[in-house]
């Protein structure tokens, strides 16, 4: 594959240039044709891409089934929310810790990643000896624990403001410009949603680059080795404990970045945003797209995030037009389609919509064996 | 052949016990392997050979005993520590990373001798790039060494059985071992493949790696090993040069049953 790219370098560069232009103008095209809601959806899709890529490290590379991944999104979101809202001001004023509030983005973002990463290690360490179903159940429990903490940490000291959530979160401010205000450059008006789009795009690209580089490194090989055969990986001198914890930490830190951006984008966070269903949706994105394969995971994230939005836009007008009344709630239809799509994919393409060569091979082991047998028979006969 | 071993002790265990619940899988096992020799381990099925193997490579933690390698204490140490100090192994039922290429399998073996961390992987500093190139080069030359270089780009599971065995040996050699432990490497091989394997093992030994070998093929063992230990019911019942072991009445009894008189 690498050879192919090298052979057609000019073509590859041209392709990349076109792709870059498409990405750059996308929010304006979408805004002009479908309205600003869709630019907003685009922004949220970027956040899900980051989330899915983070979970992909844990599930796709290292093969550790994590059903509580949204907890790290929550940690990132709350870190940003608490440090950039009036909520903690009364508690911190006069304690000498006021400097914690309103730190620049380039400090808050790594901090959110770091704290989420630490949570990744904390939640990962008790699960090191668990595999498969057991690991899934424990991580599911951890995800819920984090959410319940957010829900109940308003007493005895009000840290998270409980189920009411944290409000009035400040938007991102970069180079002295607040993202809540539009800015005009070269006669083009960049509105808040546009600015967030470019910021999220940059972060998503950063996460993609980090993912790619990790994958083809000593660390990435160790992850895949553990996924393939943990005992053999140990026998090759891989410290499986550390390498697994590293996977949890890296995955969680991506989730933390995404969460922090979610908080600033929404201006409000509450525990409701971090329910189990969210973990499952992100996992479905990874599985549906193609575990361990970055383009597949991105495709999965975009498809699964945008489908319900499309349904919301299409189903009601369609019902109004065809039958004159609204019989089906698009929200319910979403779950139905979700289920059908997942069952269909698992039956027809268990390796995902856009798998890596490696994964494809994995899921078609029988076919390979059959082909081999056929070959042998042909050779003998 | 025994004279190739220079008598310097590389690995030494004594008083090793391993119990699984009520089963006393290893009982007071002692042996020492000299530098440069091919040391064979034989015994009837269920004698505890693989258990001993797993103890020597850190996969099982023995209950009691002493275990030193090059004078380093390895008693109850984790597998990665054992590998780092210079013992590598293969498995009785081949345990390759099936969905990685042959080359990648060997590259994983370099893990323990390389240092790149997350930052290195992400920023690809010159040191990391040089290390990665070194890993690649070494893996290629090891594939060449065991004679499967042309299969480097294939998934491990698509290799023929004999080549998978070779790949496992190459992967183990990638950890730069001083002691290579092979668990029934000739199982399921035809005479030609077995003969090739024997040559490979001799080549590895001549390149300075000591070999510990479990094998059922008695003919192969007799022709290859400098010394052989015999296990039966978790106890060592004999040890010595092949000729001695072959004529030892306790060994004959263990394999063929007690003679009537």
HADDOCK unambig.tbl for C-alpha pairs under 7 A between the chains (distance, minus, plus):
assign (segid A and resid 210 and name CA) (segid B and resid 122 and name CA) 5.64 0.50 0.50
assign (segid A and resid 213 and name CA) (segid B and resid 121 and name CA) 6.01 0.50 0.50
assign (segid A and resid 213 and name CA) (segid B and resid 122 and name CA) 5.50 0.50 0.50
assign (segid A and resid 214 and name CA) (segid B and resid 121 and name CA) 5.65 0.50 0.50
assign (segid A and resid 214 and name CA) (segid B and resid 122 and name CA) 6.24 0.50 0.50
assign (segid A and resid 217 and name CA) (segid B and resid 121 and name CA) 5.67 0.50 0.50
assign (segid A and resid 218 and name CA) (segid B and resid 111 and name CA) 6.51 0.50 0.50
assign (segid A and resid 218 and name CA) (segid B and resid 116 and name CA) 6.60 0.50 0.50
assign (segid A and resid 219 and name CA) (segid B and resid 117 and name CA) 6.91 0.50 0.50
assign (segid A and resid 221 and name CA) (segid B and resid 108 and name CA) 6.24 0.50 0.50
assign (segid A and resid 222 and name CA) (segid B and resid 108 and name CA) 6.48 0.50 0.50
assign (segid A and resid 225 and name CA) (segid B and resid 97 and name CA) 6.13 0.50 0.50
assign (segid A and resid 228 and name CA) (segid B and resid 97 and name CA) 5.36 0.50 0.50
assign (segid A and resid 228 and name CA) (segid B and resid 98 and name CA) 6.97 0.50 0.50
assign (segid A and resid 229 and name CA) (segid B and resid 97 and name CA) 6.28 0.50 0.50
assign (segid A and resid 232 and name CA) (segid B and resid 95 and name CA) 6.02 0.50 0.50
assign (segid A and resid 234 and name CA) (segid B and resid 79 and name CA) 5.91 0.50 0.50
assign (segid A and resid 234 and name CA) (segid B and resid 80 and name CA) 6.00 0.50 0.50
assign (segid A and resid 235 and name CA) (segid B and resid 79 and name CA) 5.89 0.50 0.50
assign (segid A and resid 235 and name CA) (segid B and resid 80 and name CA) 6.70 0.50 0.50
assign (segid A and resid 235 and name CA) (segid B and resid 83 and name CA) 6.95 0.50 0.50
assign (segid A and resid 235 and name CA) (segid B and resid 89 and name CA) 6.94 0.50 0.50
assign (segid A and resid 236 and name CA) (segid B and resid 83 and name CA) 6.73 0.50 0.50
assign (segid A and resid 236 and name CA) (segid B and resid 109 and name CA) 5.46 0.50 0.50
assign (segid A and resid 236 and name CA) (segid B and resid 172 and name CA) 6.92 0.50 0.50
assign (segid A and resid 237 and name CA) (segid B and resid 79 and name CA) 6.31 0.50 0.50
assign (segid A and resid 237 and name CA) (segid B and resid 80 and name CA) 3.77 0.50 0.50
assign (segid A and resid 237 and name CA) (segid B and resid 81 and name CA) 6.94 0.50 0.50
assign (segid A and resid 237 and name CA) (segid B and resid 83 and name CA) 5.09 0.50 0.50
assign (segid A and resid 237 and name CA) (segid B and resid 84 and name CA) 6.37 0.50 0.50
assign (segid A and resid 237 and name CA) (segid B and resid 112 and name CA) 5.37 0.50 0.50
assign (segid A and resid 238 and name CA) (segid B and resid 80 and name CA) 5.68 0.50 0.50
assign (segid A and resid 238 and name CA) (segid B and resid 111 and name CA) 6.66 0.50 0.50
assign (segid A and resid 238 and name CA) (segid B and resid 112 and name CA) 6.45 0.50 0.50
assign (segid A and resid 239 and name CA) (segid B and resid 80 and name CA) 5.67 0.50 0.50
assign (segid A and resid 358 and name CA) (segid B and resid 99 and name CA) 5.80 0.50 0.50
assign (segid A and resid 358 and name CA) (segid B and resid 100 and name CA) 6.99 0.50 0.50
assign (segid A and resid 361 and name CA) (segid B and resid 99 and name CA) 6.90 0.50 0.50
assign (segid A and resid 362 and name CA) (segid B and resid 99 and name CA) 6.23 0.50 0.50
